[in-house]
Amino acid sequence: MITKNYQKILDEIGDKNKLMAVTKYSEFDDIKEVYDLGHRDFGENRIESLLPKALKAQELGLSDIRWHFIGHIQSKKISKIAQVPNLKSVQSLDSIKHMKIFDEKLARPLDFYIQVNTSAEEQKGGLWDSSTVQEFYNAAKELKNINIVGLMTMAAASGLPPRESFQKLVDIRNDIDPNLKLSMGMSGDMKVALELGSDCIRVGSAIFKS
């Protein structure tokens, strides 16, 4: 079922390099099944889940797997995130304090996405406007291990249409640096995200659940 689900999502996206398979609640054998299909980018939102999975992949010699942390960042857990083998990116950076801790804890430069709250929801993390994102982006340039490669957002749970959230991210990106990548869209709104130029679609249960 996982293979069939994965192929269906891949057919809809059209480019496996734009798909992040989110492994939340997934067993390692299921992750390995998707890896064996040729997929390499996997996202996880809890370090307690990510670290053991990454260590297991390392133990099995999956040296080309790429892990992405996509969850809420806590200061006390940054050291553990920084130690994840084959960590490719952190996609939920929205605090200069956290950014500076990462810079201290990382042994090498790492790719980061700035999280932007384009739906203006109080319960969500993320920066709220273009000027704040610009200040954050400028501050990152002073840190040796922080490589800002893109912006990330999530559509509103209800109310604001996904297209409006995603278009706002596009506009902010164009204001700041047109070369930044866009991480936006999940299984329910990926068609709109792709239309607006998303470089990364995050899909979990649509792949891993039967």
N, C-alpha and C positions, 0 to 999 in steps of 0.2 A: 504493500500500500504506500509506503514512504517513497519508493522509487517512482510510482505512478504519480503521486502528489507532486513530487519534485519536478518531474518532467512537465506536468501541466503548468506549474508556475513558471518554469523556465520558458515554455512556449509562449506564455503571455507576455513575459518581460522581453524575451528575444536576445538577451545577452547575460550569460552567467556572471560576468564581471560586475554587473549592476545588482546582483542578488546577494543579500546577506541572509544566511539561514540562522534564525534565532533559536538557540538551543534551550531556552527556558523550559524546565521540567522534563527535558529529553534525556533518555539514557544514553550512555556513551556508545553502545552498539548501534543505536539509531543514527548518531552523528557519524560513526564510521561508515555506515551504509551510504550516506550522502557523500562523504569524502571519497568513497570508492567509485562513485559516479563521476568523479572529476571535479567536485566542488571544493573550494578551498577557504572561503570566507564565512566565518561563524561568529555570531554575536551572542553575548550573554549579559544580563543586567544585574547579576549578583556575584560578587567576588567569591563568596562561599561556594558557589557552583562552578564558576569559571576556573579557579585555580586547580582543583582536582582533575577537571576535564583536560585542561592544558597539560598538566603533568602526566596524565595517562597517555595523551597523544605523543608527548615527548618520549615516554617509555617505549612506545610502539614504533618509534622512528618516523613519525609523520612530520618530517622536518619542514615541509612546505605549507603546512596548515597556517592560516592567518586568523587570529582571534581579535575580536573587537569588543571593548567594554562599552555598553550602551545604557547603563543604569545610573541611578542617583549616586553621586560621589560624596563620601564622608571622609573628613580629614584623617581620622584614625585608621582608615582602610587603604589609603593611598600607597603606603609602603608595599602592601600585598599586591595591589594592582600592578605596581611597577615591577614586580618580580615574576609576572606571568610569562612563561616561555612562549615565544612566537607571538607576542602581543603586537598587533599592527597599528591599532588606533584606539583612542578614547573619544567617544562621540557625544559626550554629555558635559562638556566643560562650560561652566557659567560663573566661576568664582576666581578672581585674581589670587585670593589666598590659596585656593587649591592648586592653581596653576604654578605658583611659586614652590609649593611643597613637591609637586611632581618634578619640577626642574631640579630640585635638590636630590630627590630619591632615585631618579632615573639614571641608569648607567650609560645610556645612549639617547640620541634624539628620537622622539616618538611623534607620530602624526596625531593631531587633535582636531576635532570639530567643535566649534562653539555652538552650544545649544541656544536656540532662539525661541522665545515663547510668542509665536505669531498669532495665537488665538486669545492672548490676554487672559488666560485662566489662572486664577490665584493659586490653585493647588499644584500647578506645574512649575518646574524649574525653567531656567532659561532667561536670557536677556530680552528686553522688551522693545528696543528701538534701534534704529540705525546708528545714532550717535554713540550709544553705549557699546554697541558691537564694535564700532570703529576704535573707541578708546581701548577696548579689550584687545583687539587685533594689534594695535600699535604697541601695547605693553608686552605682548607675547614676543615681539621681535627682539626685545632686550634679553631674552632668556635662551640659553644655549641648547637646552633639551626640548624646547617646545616648538613644534613645527605645525602651525595652523594651516590645514589643507582644505578646510571646508566649514560649512554651516549645517546644522541639523535642526529639524523641527518635527513636531507631531501635529496632526490635524486635531481640531476640537472634538471632544467626546460627543458633543451635541451643539446645536445652534449654528455656529459659523461654518459655512460649507468648506470642505477641504481645499477647493480651488483658491479661495481667498487666503487661507493660511499659507498655502504653498506659493502663491503669487507674491505675497509679502516677503517670503524668504528670498525669492528670485530678485525682488527689487532691492532688498538690503545687500545681497551679494553684489549686484551690479553697481551699487553705490560705493562699496568698499574695495572690491577686487574681483573683476569678472572671471579671473582664473580659479577662484575658489570653487570647490565641488559642493554639490547639494545632496544631503542625505535626508530624504523625505519620502513618505509613502509606505504603506503596509498593504496587506492583502486586500483590504476593503476599499482602498483609495489609490492603488498603485497606477491605474490607468491615467488618472488626472495628473499624478506626480510625474509620470513619464512624459506626458504631453508637455509639461512645463520644464522638462530638462533634468529630472532627478538622475543623479549618478549612483545612488544607493537606495534600494528598496529592501525593507526589513520584513521578512516573512518567517513566522514561527509555526503556529498550530496548523496552518494550511498545508505545511509540509509534513510535520511530525505526528499529527493526530489522525487517527483512522476515521 
